[in-house]
Amino acid sequence: MKATVGKCLQHQRLAGWAAALMLLAASAVAGSAAPAPLRIGVAHVPPKADVPAARLYTQDGFDLELAAEIGRRLGRKVELVDIGDQAAEALAAGRIDLAVAPQDGALPSGVELLPSGYQSGLSVAMRTDTDIRSWEGLAGRKVCVVASNDRARRLVRAVGGQEVVQPVPALALMQVRTGECDAAIHDEVVLRRLFGEAEWKKFSATLPARDSTPLVVALPADGTRPGSQAPPAEALRSTLAALADSRFWDRKTGEWATNVALEVYLEQDAPDCH
């Protein structure tokens, strides 16, 4: 009888220990669960391309690159949210935790802007035998722009050019090489890198940069919104300051030029023969 009672007590203790261990394990898993994705607003989220990798194109601008780098440096997954030019509204509504966008207007109320270290004006790529010598010379001429680049599109309309809209930079620049466009507008910083490529010497005529604009990160000026998954503002400031002091932007602009040059080459499927 005593032996039976002893066994029962032993089984009860073991069961109790097992239950306690299970609770501890569950608590550890819950405590180590990954935080929700960081919702970062950008002007345009490209659709997922159902094409072979060889036909994927470099996108215009660096907002997607910066969003990904912020997530990487903070150890967070990123969920991109298409917000157009409504960063302040999306932040106020709690749709996003922060936004990455060019600062091309007045500072919106209720928003704090953090510099990313990247800034560029807009310029053009043209054939070196062009007769266009000024921005006003683009009036009535065909100017290729990327659909998502609102700044470039506004500039084309301001100078009286004819917009020829393309989905990505490589296709816009290719039409300068084929003569279908008189010019293509892009960030002056990346065009300068592109003109360093040997095959672009004949297409390196340009104009003085206009509309110099910084790429910034926007977050609520009064702190984190309820329910927001955003990191503390100080963590973002430190992350962006470190990024601006690194070779990140030099590397990214160089990659842009190299990749776009290759994409144009592949799109034409042969060296330029003009």
CYANA upper distance limits for C-alpha pairs under 8 A (distance plus 0.5 A):
  1 MET  CA      5 VAL  CA      6.77
  2 LYS  CA      6 GLY  CA      6.54
  3 ALA  CA      7 LYS  CA      6.69
  4 THR  CA      8 CYS  CA      6.73
  5 VAL  CA      9 LEU  CA      6.67
  6 GLY  CA     10 GLN  CA      6.59
  7 LYS  CA     11 HIS  CA      6.61
  8 CYS  CA     12 GLN  CA      6.67
  9 LEU  CA     13 ARG  CA      6.67
 10 GLN  CA     14 LEU  CA      6.68
 11 HIS  CA     15 ALA  CA      6.53
 12 GLN  CA     16 GLY  CA      6.55
 13 ARG  CA     17 TRP  CA      6.62
 14 LEU  CA     18 ALA  CA      6.54
 15 ALA  CA     19 ALA  CA      6.65
 16 GLY  CA     20 ALA  CA      6.67
 17 TRP  CA     21 LEU  CA      6.60
 18 ALA  CA     22 MET  CA      6.65
 19 ALA  CA     23 LEU  CA      6.74
 20 ALA  CA     24 LEU  CA      6.69
 21 LEU  CA     25 ALA  CA      6.57
 22 MET  CA     26 ALA  CA      6.61
 23 LEU  CA     27 SER  CA      6.60
 24 LEU  CA     28 ALA  CA      6.63
 25 ALA  CA     29 VAL  CA      6.72
 26 ALA  CA     30 ALA  CA      6.64
 27 SER  CA     31 GLY  CA      6.45
 28 ALA  CA     32 SER  CA      6.59
 29 VAL  CA     33 ALA  CA      6.55
 35 PRO  CA     76 ARG  CA      7.93
 35 PRO  CA    229 GLN  CA      8.29
 36 ALA  CA     77 LYS  CA      8.15
 36 ALA  CA    229 GLN  CA      7.16
 37 PRO  CA     76 ARG  CA      6.90
 37 PRO  CA     77 LYS  CA      5.30
 37 PRO  CA     78 VAL  CA      5.62
 37 PRO  CA     79 GLU  CA      6.27
 37 PRO  CA    229 GLN  CA      7.99
 38 LEU  CA     71 GLY  CA      7.77
 38 LEU  CA     76 ARG  CA      6.98
 38 LEU  CA     77 LYS  CA      6.60
 38 LEU  CA     78 VAL  CA      5.26
 38 LEU  CA     79 GLU  CA      6.35
 38 LEU  CA     97 ASP  CA      7.07
 38 LEU  CA    229 GLN  CA      6.64
 38 LEU  CA    230 ALA  CA      6.85
 39 ARG  CA     78 VAL  CA      6.55
 39 ARG  CA     79 GLU  CA      5.29
 39 ARG  CA     80 LEU  CA      6.46
 39 ARG  CA     81 VAL  CA      7.08
 39 ARG  CA     95 ARG  CA      8.30
 39 ARG  CA     96 ILE  CA      5.45
 39 ARG  CA     97 ASP  CA      5.74
 39 ARG  CA     98 LEU  CA      7.30
 39 ARG  CA    229 GLN  CA      8.21
 39 ARG  CA    230 ALA  CA      8.36
 40 ILE  CA     67 ALA  CA      7.15
 40 ILE  CA     78 VAL  CA      7.32
 40 ILE  CA     79 GLU  CA      6.68
 40 ILE  CA     80 LEU  CA      5.63
 40 ILE  CA     81 VAL  CA      6.43
 40 ILE  CA     96 ILE  CA      6.28
 40 ILE  CA     97 ASP  CA      6.54
 40 ILE  CA     98 LEU  CA      5.67
 40 ILE  CA     99 ALA  CA      5.68
 40 ILE  CA    100 VAL  CA      7.53
 41 GLY  CA     80 LEU  CA      6.39
 41 GLY  CA     81 VAL  CA      5.10
 41 GLY  CA     82 ASP  CA      6.40
 41 GLY  CA     83 ILE  CA      6.23
 41 GLY  CA     87 ALA  CA      7.44
 41 GLY  CA     90 ALA  CA      8.34
 41 GLY  CA     96 ILE  CA      6.50
 41 GLY  CA     97 ASP  CA      8.30
 41 GLY  CA     98 LEU  CA      6.77
 41 GLY  CA     99 ALA  CA      4.80
 41 GLY  CA    100 VAL  CA      6.71
 42 VAL  CA     63 ASP  CA      7.00
 42 VAL  CA     64 LEU  CA      7.70
 42 VAL  CA     80 LEU  CA      7.30
 42 VAL  CA     81 VAL  CA      6.65
 42 VAL  CA     82 ASP  CA      5.98
 42 VAL  CA     83 ILE  CA      6.33
 42 VAL  CA     84 GLY  CA      7.34
 42 VAL  CA     99 ALA  CA      6.54
 42 VAL  CA    100 VAL  CA      6.05
 42 VAL  CA    101 ALA  CA      6.84
 43 ALA  CA     82 ASP  CA      6.26
 43 ALA  CA     83 ILE  CA      5.86
 43 ALA  CA     84 GLY  CA      4.55
 43 ALA  CA     85 ASP  CA      6.45
 43 ALA  CA    101 ALA  CA      7.37
 43 ALA  CA    148 SER  CA      8.06
 44 HIS  CA     82 ASP  CA      5.73
 44 HIS  CA     83 ILE  CA      7.52
 44 HIS  CA     84 GLY  CA      6.63
 44 HIS  CA    148 SER  CA      7.02
 45 VAL  CA     80 LEU  CA      7.34
 45 VAL  CA     81 VAL  CA      7.41
 45 VAL  CA     82 ASP  CA      5.90
 49 ALA  CA     56 LEU  CA      7.87
 51 VAL  CA     55 ARG  CA      6.91
 51 VAL  CA     56 LEU  CA      7.61
 52 PRO  CA     56 LEU  CA      7.56
 57 TYR  CA    168 VAL  CA      7.28
 57 TYR  CA    170 ALA  CA      7.71
 57 TYR  CA    260 VAL  CA      8.15
 57 TYR  CA    263 GLU  CA      7.33
 58 THR  CA    168 VAL  CA      7.41
 58 THR  CA    169 PRO  CA      7.61
 58 THR  CA    170 ALA  CA      7.97
 58 THR  CA    256 TRP  CA      7.63
 58 THR  CA    259 ASN  CA      7.43
 58 THR  CA    260 VAL  CA      6.92
 59 GLN  CA    168 VAL  CA      6.22
 59 GLN  CA    169 PRO  CA      7.22
 60 ASP  CA    146 VAL  CA      7.52
 60 ASP  CA    148 SER  CA      7.84
 60 ASP  CA    149 ASN  CA      7.63
 60 ASP  CA    168 VAL  CA      6.76
 60 ASP  CA    169 PRO  CA      6.50
 61 GLY  CA    149 ASN  CA      8.33
 61 GLY  CA    187 ASP  CA      8.30
 62 PHE  CA     66 LEU  CA      6.57
 63 ASP  CA     67 ALA  CA      6.62
 63 ASP  CA    100 VAL  CA      6.13
 63 ASP  CA    101 ALA  CA      6.76
 63 ASP  CA    215 LEU  CA      8.06
 64 LEU  CA     68 ALA  CA      6.75
 65 GLU  CA     69 GLU  CA      6.70
 66 LEU  CA     70 ILE  CA      6.61
 66 LEU  CA    100 VAL  CA      7.94
 67 ALA  CA     71 GLY  CA      6.91
 67 ALA  CA     78 VAL  CA      7.89
 67 ALA  CA     80 LEU  CA      8.47
 67 ALA  CA    100 VAL  CA      7.29
 68 ALA  CA     72 ARG  CA      6.71
 68 ALA  CA     78 VAL  CA      7.24
 69 GLU  CA     73 ARG  CA      6.57
 70 ILE  CA     74 LEU  CA      6.60
 70 ILE  CA    239 THR  CA      7.83
 70 ILE  CA    240 LEU  CA      8.37
 71 GLY  CA     75 GLY  CA      6.30
 71 GLY  CA     76 ARG  CA      5.22
 71 GLY  CA     77 LYS  CA      6.28
 71 GLY  CA     78 VAL  CA      6.27
 72 ARG  CA     76 ARG  CA      6.75
 72 ARG  CA     77 LYS  CA      8.03
 73 ARG  CA    239 THR  CA      7.55
 74 LEU  CA    239 THR  CA      8.23
 81 VAL  CA     96 ILE  CA      7.69
 83 ILE  CA     87 ALA  CA      6.86
 83 ILE  CA     90 ALA  CA      7.38
 86 GLN  CA     90 ALA  CA      6.57
 87 ALA  CA     91 LEU  CA      6.64
 87 ALA  CA     99 ALA  CA      6.63
 87 ALA  CA    101 ALA  CA      8.44
 87 ALA  CA    218 ALA  CA      7.99
 88 ALA  CA     92 ALA  CA      6.65
 88 ALA  CA    108 PRO  CA      6.96
 88 ALA  CA    109 SER  CA      8.31
 88 ALA  CA    110 GLY  CA      8.11
 88 ALA  CA    111 VAL  CA      7.06
 89 GLU  CA     93 ALA  CA      6.62
 90 ALA  CA     94 GLY  CA      6.71
 90 ALA  CA     95 ARG  CA      5.75
 90 ALA  CA     96 ILE  CA      6.57
 91 LEU  CA     95 ARG  CA      6.68
 91 LEU  CA     96 ILE  CA      6.05
 91 LEU  CA     97 ASP  CA      7.10
 91 LEU  CA     98 LEU  CA      7.21
 91 LEU  CA     99 ALA  CA      8.28
 91 LEU  CA    219 LEU  CA      7.47
 91 LEU  CA    220 PRO  CA      7.06
 92 ALA  CA    220 PRO  CA      7.96
 94 GLY  CA    225 ARG  CA      7.37
 94 GLY  CA    228 SER  CA      7.57
 96 ILE  CA    228 SER  CA      8.29
 97 ASP  CA    219 LEU  CA      7.50
 97 ASP  CA    224 THR  CA      8.50
 97 ASP  CA    228 SER  CA      6.34
 97 ASP  CA    229 GLN  CA      6.80
 97 ASP  CA    230 ALA  CA      5.51
 98 LEU  CA    217 VAL  CA      7.36
 98 LEU  CA    218 ALA  CA      6.09
 98 LEU  CA    219 LEU  CA      5.32
 98 LEU  CA    220 PRO  CA      8.19
 98 LEU  CA    230 ALA  CA      7.52
 99 ALA  CA    217 VAL  CA      6.05
 99 ALA  CA    218 ALA  CA      5.48
 99 ALA  CA    219 LEU  CA      7.16
100 VAL  CA    215 LEU  CA      7.65
100 VAL  CA    216 VAL  CA      6.31
100 VAL  CA    217 VAL  CA      5.12
100 VAL  CA    218 ALA  CA      6.82
101 ALA  CA    215 LEU  CA      6.17
101 ALA  CA    216 VAL  CA      6.16
101 ALA  CA    217 VAL  CA      7.09
101 ALA  CA    218 ALA  CA      8.17
102 PRO  CA    213 THR  CA      6.77
102 PRO  CA    214 PRO  CA      6.18
102 PRO  CA    215 LEU  CA      4.79
102 PRO  CA    216 VAL  CA      6.43
103 GLN  CA    107 LEU  CA      8.39
103 GLN  CA    213 THR  CA      6.55
103 GLN  CA    214 PRO  CA      6.25
103 GLN  CA    215 LEU  CA      6.66
103 GLN  CA    216 VAL  CA      6.82
104 ASP  CA    213 THR  CA      6.44
104 ASP  CA    214 PRO  CA      8.28
107 LEU  CA    111 VAL  CA      7.85
107 LEU  CA    113 LEU  CA      8.45
110 GLY  CA    220 PRO  CA      6.51
110 GLY  CA    221 ALA  CA      5.64
110 GLY  CA    222 ASP  CA      7.41
111 VAL  CA    218 ALA  CA      6.81
111 VAL  CA    219 LEU  CA      6.19
111 VAL  CA    220 PRO  CA      5.21
111 VAL  CA    221 ALA  CA      5.04
111 VAL  CA    222 ASP  CA      8.37
112 GLU  CA    218 ALA  CA      6.15
112 GLU  CA    219 LEU  CA      5.88
112 GLU  CA    220 PRO  CA      6.34
112 GLU  CA    221 ALA  CA      5.04
113 LEU  CA    216 VAL  CA      6.58
113 LEU  CA    217 VAL  CA      6.09
113 LEU  CA    218 ALA  CA      5.11
113 LEU  CA    219 LEU  CA      7.13
114 LEU  CA    216 VAL  CA      5.99
114 LEU  CA    217 VAL  CA      5.56
114 LEU  CA    218 ALA  CA      6.91
114 LEU  CA    237 ARG  CA      7.31
114 LEU  CA    240 LEU  CA      8.12
115 PRO  CA    214 PRO  CA      7.65
115 PRO  CA    215 LEU  CA      7.19
115 PRO  CA    216 VAL  CA      5.24
115 PRO  CA    217 VAL  CA      7.01
115 PRO  CA    240 LEU  CA      7.63
116 SER  CA    214 PRO  CA      8.16
116 SER  CA    215 LEU  CA      6.46
116 SER  CA    216 VAL  CA      5.84
116 SER  CA    217 VAL  CA      7.33
116 SER  CA    240 LEU  CA      6.10
116 SER  CA    241 ALA  CA      7.89
116 SER  CA    243 LEU  CA      7.79
116 SER  CA    244 ALA  CA      6.53
117 GLY  CA    214 PRO  CA      8.16
117 GLY  CA    215 LEU  CA      7.95
117 GLY  CA    240 LEU  CA      8.14
117 GLY  CA    241 ALA  CA      8.29
117 GLY  CA    243 LEU  CA      7.82
117 GLY  CA    244 ALA  CA      4.87
117 GLY  CA    245 ASP  CA      8.24
117 GLY  CA    249 TRP  CA      8.10
118 TYR  CA    214 PRO  CA      6.38
118 TYR  CA    215 LEU  CA      6.14
118 TYR  CA    244 ALA  CA      8.07
118 TYR  CA    249 TRP  CA      7.24
119 GLN  CA    212 SER  CA      7.25
119 GLN  CA    213 THR  CA      5.98
119 GLN  CA    214 PRO  CA      4.49
119 GLN  CA    215 LEU  CA      6.42
120 SER  CA    187 ASP  CA      6.36
120 SER  CA    188 GLU  CA      6.58
120 SER  CA    189 VAL  CA      6.31
120 SER  CA    211 ASP  CA      8.47
120 SER  CA    212 SER  CA      5.53
120 SER  CA    213 THR  CA      6.04
120 SER  CA    214 PRO  CA      7.01
121 GLY  CA    187 ASP  CA      6.30
121 GLY  CA    188 GLU  CA      6.09
121 GLY  CA    189 VAL  CA      8.00
121 GLY  CA    209 ALA  CA      5.64
121 GLY  CA    210 ARG  CA      5.53
121 GLY  CA    211 ASP  CA      5.48
121 GLY  CA    212 SER  CA      4.05
121 GLY  CA    213 THR  CA      6.46
122 LEU  CA    152 ALA  CA      7.52
122 LEU  CA    185 ILE  CA      7.08
122 LEU  CA    186 HIS  CA      6.11
122 LEU  CA    187 ASP  CA      5.09
122 LEU  CA    188 GLU  CA      5.64
122 LEU  CA    209 ALA  CA      5.63
122 LEU  CA    210 ARG  CA      5.68
122 LEU  CA    211 ASP  CA      6.67
122 LEU  CA    212 SER  CA      7.33
123 SER  CA    185 ILE  CA      6.10
123 SER  CA    186 HIS  CA      6.29
123 SER  CA    187 ASP  CA      6.52
123 SER  CA    188 GLU  CA      5.36
123 SER  CA    191 LEU  CA      8.10
123 SER  CA    206 THR  CA      7.12
123 SER  CA    207 LEU  CA      6.42
123 SER  CA    208 PRO  CA      6.99
123 SER  CA    209 ALA  CA      5.28
123 SER  CA    210 ARG  CA      7.16
124 VAL  CA    183 ALA  CA      6.49
124 VAL  CA    184 ALA  CA      5.79
124 VAL  CA    185 ILE  CA      4.96
124 VAL  CA    186 HIS  CA      6.70
124 VAL  CA    188 GLU  CA      7.90
124 VAL  CA    191 LEU  CA      8.12
124 VAL  CA    205 ALA  CA      8.21
124 VAL  CA    206 THR  CA      5.63
124 VAL  CA    207 LEU  CA      6.66
125 ALA  CA    173 LEU  CA      7.98
125 ALA  CA    176 VAL  CA      7.99
125 ALA  CA    183 ALA  CA      6.06
125 ALA  CA    184 ALA  CA      5.87
125 ALA  CA    185 ILE  CA      7.19
125 ALA  CA    186 HIS  CA      8.43
125 ALA  CA    191 LEU  CA      7.63
125 ALA  CA    203 PHE  CA      6.73
125 ALA  CA    204 SER  CA      6.20
125 ALA  CA    205 ALA  CA      6.42
125 ALA  CA    206 THR  CA      5.88
126 MET  CA    130 THR  CA      7.27
126 MET  CA    176 VAL  CA      6.88
126 MET  CA    182 ASP  CA      6.83
126 MET  CA    183 ALA  CA      5.34
126 MET  CA    184 ALA  CA      7.47
126 MET  CA    203 PHE  CA      5.66
126 MET  CA    204 SER  CA      6.49
126 MET  CA    205 ALA  CA      5.39
126 MET  CA    206 THR  CA      6.59
127 ARG  CA    176 VAL  CA      7.61
127 ARG  CA    177 ARG  CA      7.81
127 ARG  CA    182 ASP  CA      8.21
127 ARG  CA    183 ALA  CA      8.37
127 ARG  CA    202 LYS  CA      6.34
127 ARG  CA    203 PHE  CA      4.64
127 ARG  CA    204 SER  CA      6.92
127 ARG  CA    205 ALA  CA      6.24
128 THR  CA    202 LYS  CA      5.95
128 THR  CA    203 PHE  CA      6.08
128 THR  CA    204 SER  CA      6.70
128 THR  CA    205 ALA  CA      5.31
130 THR  CA    182 ASP  CA      8.35
130 THR  CA    205 ALA  CA      8.09
132 ILE  CA    137 GLY  CA      5.74
132 ILE  CA    138 LEU  CA      7.29
133 ARG  CA    137 GLY  CA      6.76
133 ARG  CA    207 LEU  CA      7.77
134 SER  CA    138 LEU  CA      7.81
134 SER  CA    207 LEU  CA      6.92
135 TRP  CA    139 ALA  CA      8.39
135 TRP  CA    159 VAL  CA      7.12
135 TRP  CA    207 LEU  CA      7.46
136 GLU  CA    159 VAL  CA      6.26
136 GLU  CA    160 GLY  CA      8.34
137 GLY  CA    141 ARG  CA      8.43
138 LEU  CA    142 LYS  CA      8.17
138 LEU  CA    143 VAL  CA      8.07
138 LEU  CA    159 VAL  CA      7.01
138 LEU  CA    160 GLY  CA      7.37
138 LEU  CA    161 GLY  CA      5.87
139 ALA  CA    159 VAL  CA      6.18
139 ALA  CA    160 GLY  CA      4.84
139 ALA  CA    161 GLY  CA      5.00
139 ALA  CA    162 GLN  CA      8.08
140 GLY  CA    160 GLY  CA      6.49
140 GLY  CA    161 GLY  CA      5.37
140 GLY  CA    162 GLN  CA      6.39
141 ARG  CA    161 GLY  CA      5.70
141 ARG  CA    162 GLN  CA      6.18
141 ARG  CA    181 CYS  CA      8.36
141 ARG  CA    182 ASP  CA      6.84
142 LYS  CA    161 GLY  CA      6.64
142 LYS  CA    162 GLN  CA      5.21
142 LYS  CA    163 GLU  CA      6.74
142 LYS  CA    164 VAL  CA      6.93
142 LYS  CA    180 GLU  CA      8.17
142 LYS  CA    181 CYS  CA      5.52
142 LYS  CA    182 ASP  CA      5.89
142 LYS  CA    183 ALA  CA      7.38
143 VAL  CA    156 VAL  CA      7.56
143 VAL  CA    161 GLY  CA      6.68
143 VAL  CA    162 GLN  CA      6.29
143 VAL  CA    163 GLU  CA      5.86
143 VAL  CA    164 VAL  CA      6.24
143 VAL  CA    181 CYS  CA      6.07
143 VAL  CA    182 ASP  CA      6.36
143 VAL  CA    183 ALA  CA      5.41
143 VAL  CA    184 ALA  CA      5.97
143 VAL  CA    185 ILE  CA      7.76
144 CYS  CA    163 GLU  CA      6.61
144 CYS  CA    164 VAL  CA      5.08
144 CYS  CA    165 VAL  CA      6.32
144 CYS  CA    166 GLN  CA      7.35
144 CYS  CA    172 ALA  CA      5.75
144 CYS  CA    173 LEU  CA      7.92
144 CYS  CA    175 GLN  CA      7.97
144 CYS  CA    176 VAL  CA      8.35
144 CYS  CA    181 CYS  CA      6.50
144 CYS  CA    182 ASP  CA      8.36
144 CYS  CA    183 ALA  CA      6.67
144 CYS  CA    184 ALA  CA      4.96
144 CYS  CA    185 ILE  CA      7.04
145 VAL  CA    149 ASN  CA      7.64
145 VAL  CA    152 ALA  CA      7.02
145 VAL  CA    153 ARG  CA      6.94
145 VAL  CA    163 GLU  CA      7.29
145 VAL  CA    164 VAL  CA      6.67
145 VAL  CA    165 VAL  CA      5.62
145 VAL  CA    166 GLN  CA      6.54
145 VAL  CA    169 PRO  CA      8.25
145 VAL  CA    172 ALA  CA      6.67
145 VAL  CA    184 ALA  CA      6.43
145 VAL  CA    185 ILE  CA      6.23
145 VAL  CA    186 HIS  CA      8.05
146 VAL  CA    152 ALA  CA      8.36
146 VAL  CA    153 ARG  CA      8.42
146 VAL  CA    165 VAL  CA      6.18
146 VAL  CA    166 GLN  CA      5.39
146 VAL  CA    167 PRO  CA      5.90
146 VAL  CA    168 VAL  CA      6.07
146 VAL  CA    169 PRO  CA      6.64
146 VAL  CA    172 ALA  CA      7.23
147 ALA  CA    153 ARG  CA      8.35
147 ALA  CA    165 VAL  CA      6.08
147 ALA  CA    166 GLN  CA      6.30
147 ALA  CA    167 PRO  CA      5.95
147 ALA  CA    168 VAL  CA      8.06
148 SER  CA    167 PRO  CA      8.01
149 ASN  CA    153 ARG  CA      6.87
150 ASP  CA    154 ARG  CA      6.61
151 ARG  CA    155 LEU  CA      6.79
152 ALA  CA    156 VAL  CA      6.77
152 ALA  CA    185 ILE  CA      6.70
152 ALA  CA    186 HIS  CA      7.55
153 ARG  CA    157 ARG  CA      6.91
153 ARG  CA    163 GLU  CA      7.75
154 ARG  CA    158 ALA  CA      6.60
155 LEU  CA    159 VAL  CA      6.83
156 VAL  CA    160 GLY  CA      6.71
156 VAL  CA    161 GLY  CA      5.63
156 VAL  CA    162 GLN  CA      7.63
156 VAL  CA    163 GLU  CA      7.09
157 ARG  CA    161 GLY  CA      6.38
157 ARG  CA    162 GLN  CA      7.96
157 ARG  CA    163 GLU  CA      7.99
164 VAL  CA    181 CYS  CA      8.07
165 VAL  CA    172 ALA  CA      8.10
166 GLN  CA    171 LEU  CA      6.76
166 GLN  CA    172 ALA  CA      6.09
167 PRO  CA    171 LEU  CA      7.77
167 PRO  CA    172 ALA  CA      8.37
168 VAL  CA    172 ALA  CA      7.11
169 PRO  CA    173 LEU  CA      6.58
169 PRO  CA    186 HIS  CA      8.36
169 PRO  CA    260 VAL  CA      7.65
170 ALA  CA    174 MET  CA      6.45
170 ALA  CA    260 VAL  CA      5.98
170 ALA  CA    261 ALA  CA      7.90
170 ALA  CA    263 GLU  CA      6.48
170 ALA  CA    264 VAL  CA      5.69
171 LEU  CA    175 GLN  CA      7.01
171 LEU  CA    264 VAL  CA      7.38
171 LEU  CA    267 GLU  CA      8.36
172 ALA  CA    176 VAL  CA      7.62
172 ALA  CA    184 ALA  CA      6.67
173 LEU  CA    177 ARG  CA      7.28
173 LEU  CA    184 ALA  CA      6.41
173 LEU  CA    264 VAL  CA      7.81
174 MET  CA    178 THR  CA      6.83
174 MET  CA    264 VAL  CA      6.16
174 MET  CA    267 GLU  CA      8.30
174 MET  CA    268 GLN  CA      8.06
175 GLN  CA    179 GLY  CA      6.40
175 GLN  CA    180 GLU  CA      5.47
175 GLN  CA    181 CYS  CA      5.83
176 VAL  CA    180 GLU  CA      6.61
176 VAL  CA    181 CYS  CA      5.35
176 VAL  CA    182 ASP  CA      6.46
176 VAL  CA    183 ALA  CA      6.34
176 VAL  CA    184 ALA  CA      7.13
176 VAL  CA    203 PHE  CA      8.19
177 ARG  CA    203 PHE  CA      7.52
177 ARG  CA    272 ASP  CA      8.03
186 HIS  CA    190 VAL  CA      8.02
186 HIS  CA    191 LEU  CA      7.30
187 ASP  CA    191 LEU  CA      6.85
188 GLU  CA    192 ARG  CA      6.55
188 GLU  CA    209 ALA  CA      6.68
189 VAL  CA    193 ARG  CA      7.23
189 VAL  CA    253 THR  CA      7.82
190 VAL  CA    194 LEU  CA      6.63
190 VAL  CA    253 THR  CA      6.05
190 VAL  CA    254 GLY  CA      7.96
190 VAL  CA    256 TRP  CA      7.42
190 VAL  CA    257 ALA  CA      6.74
191 LEU  CA    195 PHE  CA      6.55
191 LEU  CA    257 ALA  CA      7.85
192 ARG  CA    196 GLY  CA      7.25
193 ARG  CA    197 GLU  CA      7.90
193 ARG  CA    253 THR  CA      7.52
193 ARG  CA    254 GLY  CA      6.74
193 ARG  CA    257 ALA  CA      6.28
194 LEU  CA    200 TRP  CA      7.49
194 LEU  CA    257 ALA  CA      5.10
194 LEU  CA    258 THR  CA      7.64
194 LEU  CA    261 ALA  CA      7.63
195 PHE  CA    200 TRP  CA      5.90
195 PHE  CA    201 LYS  CA      6.65
195 PHE  CA    203 PHE  CA      8.16
195 PHE  CA    204 SER  CA      6.01
196 GLY  CA    200 TRP  CA      7.73
196 GLY  CA    201 LYS  CA      8.01
197 GLU  CA    201 LYS  CA      7.65
197 GLU  CA    257 ALA  CA      8.43
197 GLU  CA    258 THR  CA      8.24
197 GLU  CA    261 ALA  CA      8.18
200 TRP  CA    204 SER  CA      6.59
219 LEU  CA    223 GLY  CA      8.44
219 LEU  CA    233 ALA  CA      8.40
220 PRO  CA    224 THR  CA      7.00
220 PRO  CA    225 ARG  CA      7.90
223 GLY  CA    233 ALA  CA      7.86
224 THR  CA    228 SER  CA      6.73
224 THR  CA    230 ALA  CA      7.22
224 THR  CA    232 PRO  CA      7.87
231 PRO  CA    235 ALA  CA      6.94
231 PRO  CA    236 LEU  CA      7.35
232 PRO  CA    236 LEU  CA      7.13
233 ALA  CA    237 ARG  CA      6.68
234 GLU  CA    238 SER  CA      6.67
235 ALA  CA    239 THR  CA      6.61
236 LEU  CA    240 LEU  CA      6.58
237 ARG  CA    241 ALA  CA      6.50
238 SER  CA    242 ALA  CA      6.64
239 THR  CA    243 LEU  CA      6.70
240 LEU  CA    244 ALA  CA      6.54
241 ALA  CA    245 ASP  CA      6.82
242 ALA  CA    246 SER  CA      6.82
243 LEU  CA    247 ARG  CA      8.29
243 LEU  CA    248 PHE  CA      6.95
244 ALA  CA    248 PHE  CA      7.87
244 ALA  CA    249 TRP  CA      8.06
247 ARG  CA    251 ARG  CA      6.61
248 PHE  CA    252 LYS  CA      6.61
249 TRP  CA    253 THR  CA      6.50
250 ASP  CA    254 GLY  CA      6.67
251 ARG  CA    255 GLU  CA      6.62
252 LYS  CA    256 TRP  CA      6.63
253 THR  CA    257 ALA  CA      6.88
254 GLY  CA    258 THR  CA      6.77
255 GLU  CA    259 ASN  CA      6.38
256 TRP  CA    260 VAL  CA      6.43
257 ALA  CA    261 ALA  CA      6.50
258 THR  CA    262 LEU  CA      6.84
259 ASN  CA    263 GLU  CA      6.66
260 VAL  CA    264 VAL  CA      6.62
261 ALA  CA    265 TYR  CA      6.78
262 LEU  CA    266 LEU  CA      6.65
263 GLU  CA    267 GLU  CA      6.51
264 VAL  CA    268 GLN  CA      6.73
265 TYR  CA    269 ASP  CA      6.46
265 TYR  CA    270 ALA  CA      6.92
265 TYR  CA    271 PRO  CA      7.08
266 LEU  CA    270 ALA  CA      7.62
268 GLN  CA    272 ASP  CA      8.31
